[in-house]
């Protein structure tokens, strides 16, 4: 009985662990996709964190720089296709 109570307490302390292990900056993504970084920034502004967009801050980027998880790069590629189709 004591073990069951301890197990319930331990489960209530379980924390969410983020499964994202790396991100790529917008400059790197633009280079890899052969796209203009400024244009990608304009369309990526539509994205939310749940779309795979995060902001990274550091001494060289005090205002932040866009970065994308793998899912974020896929989301961005979908936006690229939408924006290209809309311009035809």
N, C-alpha and C positions, 0 to 999 in steps of 0.2 A: 504494500500500500504506500509506503514512504517513497519507493522508487517511482511509482506512477505520479505522485505529487511533485517530485523533483523533475521528472520529465516534462510535466505541464509547465512548470516555472521556466525551465530551460527553453522551451518552445516560445514562450512569451517574450524572451529576450533576443530571439533571432532577429538579426538585422538584414535589411535588403543589401545585397552585394551587387554592385554594378558590374555587368559582364563585359563592358567595353574595355579593351586593353590597349587600344591605340587610336590616335586620330591623325588626320593629315590636314595641313594648313591649306587655305584656299589657293595660295601660290603653287603649292605642289600639285593640287588637284587640277588647277588650270593648265599647268605644264603637261601633266599626264594625259589630260583629255584634249589637249591642243586648242584650248579656248582662251579668250581674253579674261584675265583676272577681274578687271573692273566690271565687265558684263556679267560674269558669274556672281559677283558680289551684289549686283543690282537684282538678279533674280533670286538669289539665295536669301535675301532679306525676307522673303515670303515664308521661309521655313521656321519651324519651332524646334525646341530641344527634342521633342518626341519624334521629329523627322530626322534626327541624327546630326543636327547643327549644335555646336557649342562654341563658346568664346574662350580664347586662351589669352592670359595676361602674363606679361613678364617685363623685365627691364627695357627690352627693345620694343615692347608692344604694350605700353601702359594703357592705351585706349582699347586694347584687345584686338585680336585677329580671329577671323572666322576659321573654324576647323570642323572637320566632318568625320564621323565614324564610317565604317564600311557601309552601313545602312544609309547614312547621310549622303554618301557619294551616289548610291543608287537613287535616292530621292532627288538629288540634284540632277542626275541624268534624266530623270522623268520630267523635271521642270524644264530642262534644256529642250527636250522634244516638244513639250507643250508650247513653249515660247517660239520655237522655230515653226511649228505648224500654224501658230496664230499669225505669223508674219508672212504667210504665203498668200 
